[in-house]
């Protein structure tokens, strides 16, 4: 969800050319025989209702080489954080690795709709986090 919400935001601001945005899984639950699953159908529906496409996306596993490929590696919750550090081989204080809601006034984990079934809550957390991240980048004069 966050990948496509963020892409939508930067497209609307006319700054998409300054970014390369991809999402990765931190475990293989959504990858079978090397093929990632599509975006979860309720998320597809929620995004489609808002005019955001996630067509063609399949889960991909985070890999150690991603650390050098990307400037920011942002997870959704504490379990993502744990696995991102482990996969990437980096310590817990690495500033390149963060959680999405760390960029807001209320740092916490993004609500996980897998357990809550509340996709709207997750969507609003993602919106807040993506806006906070863009504000952070602007404040650092990075965009």
C-alpha positions in Angstrom: 0.0 0.0 0.0 2.7 2.5 1.0 4.6 2.1 -2.3 1.6 3.1 -4.3 0.3 5.8 -2.0 3.8 7.4 -2.1 4.0 7.1 -5.8 0.6 8.8 -6.1 1.7 11.6 -3.9 5.0 12.4 -5.7 3.2 12.1 -9.1 0.6 14.7 -7.9 3.4 17.0 -6.7 5.2 16.7 -10.0 8.4 15.3 -8.4 8.2 11.6 -9.4 11.3 12.0 -11.5 13.3 12.5 -8.3 12.4 9.2 -6.9 12.7 5.4 -7.4 10.2 3.7 -5.1 9.9 0.0 -4.6 8.5 -2.2 -1.8 10.0 -5.4 -0.5 9.0 -8.2 1.8 11.1 -9.1 4.8 10.0 -12.7 4.8 8.8 -15.3 2.2 5.2 -15.6 3.4 4.0 -14.0 0.2 6.5 -15.7 -2.1 6.1 -19.2 -3.4 8.5 -21.0 -5.7 10.2 -17.7 -6.4 6.9 -16.0 -7.5 5.6 -13.2 -5.3 1.9 -12.8 -4.7 -0.1 -9.9 -6.0 -1.2 -7.0 -3.7 -3.8 -8.3 -1.3 -7.2 -7.9 -2.9 -8.7 -5.7 -0.2 -5.8 -3.3 -0.6 -6.2 -3.4 -4.3 -9.8 -2.4 -3.9 -9.1 0.4 -1.4 -6.4 1.9 -3.7 -8.6 1.5 -6.8 -11.4 3.5 -5.0 -8.9 6.3 -4.6 -7.7 6.2 -8.2 -4.4 4.5 -7.3 -3.2 1.6 -9.3 -1.0 -1.2 -8.1 -1.4 -3.3 -11.2 1.4 -5.8 -11.9 3.0 -5.6 -8.5 4.2 -8.8 -7.0 6.0 -9.4 -3.7 9.8 -9.3 -3.8 12.1 -10.2 -1.0 14.4 -7.6 0.5 18.1 -8.6 -0.1 21.4 -7.4 1.3 22.3 -5.6 -2.0 19.3 -3.3 -1.5 21.2 -1.4 1.1 23.5 0.0 -1.5 20.7 0.5 -4.1 18.5 2.7 -2.0 18.9 5.9 0.1 16.1 5.1 2.5 14.8 1.7 3.6 11.5 2.2 5.4 9.5 -0.5 7.2 6.0 -0.6 8.6 6.4 -2.2 12.0 8.9 -3.5 14.6 9.0 -6.9 13.0 9.9 -5.3 9.6 12.6 -3.3 11.5 14.1 -6.4 13.0 14.2 -8.3 9.7 15.5 -5.3 7.7 18.5 -4.9 10.0 19.1 -8.7 9.9 18.8 -9.1 6.1 20.8 -6.0 5.4 23.5 -6.8 8.1 23.2 -3.4 9.7 23.1 -2.3 13.4 19.9 -1.0 15.0 21.2 2.6 14.9 21.7 2.8 11.1 20.0 6.0 10.0 19.2 4.7 6.6 16.7 2.2 8.0 13.6 3.5 9.7 9.8 3.0 10.1 7.3 5.0 8.1 5.6 6.6 11.1 9.0 7.7 12.5 8.5 10.7 10.2 5.4 11.8 12.1 4.7 13.4 15.4 3.4 10.0 16.7 6.1 7.4 15.9 4.6 3.9 16.1 3.9 0.8 13.9 1.6 1.2 11.0 -1.7 -0.6 11.9 -1.5 -4.1 10.4 -4.7 -4.9 8.5 -3.8 -8.5 8.3 -4.7 -8.8 12.0 -7.1 -5.8 12.4 -9.0 -6.1 9.1 -9.1 -2.3 9.3 -7.6 -1.3 5.9 -8.9 2.3 6.4 -6.8 2.7 9.5 -3.7 1.4 7.7 -4.4 3.7 4.8 -4.5 6.7 7.1 -1.3 5.6 8.8 0.3 5.3 5.4 -0.9 8.7 4.3 0.4 10.3 7.5 3.8 8.5 7.2 4.2 9.4 3.5 3.3 13.0 4.1 5.7 13.1 7.1 8.5 11.5 5.0 8.0 14.1 2.2 8.0 16.9 4.8 11.3 15.5 6.2 12.9 15.4 2.7 11.7 19.0 2.0 13.0 20.1 5.4 16.4 18.6 4.5 16.3 20.3 1.1 16.5 17.0 -0.6 13.6 17.6 -2.9 
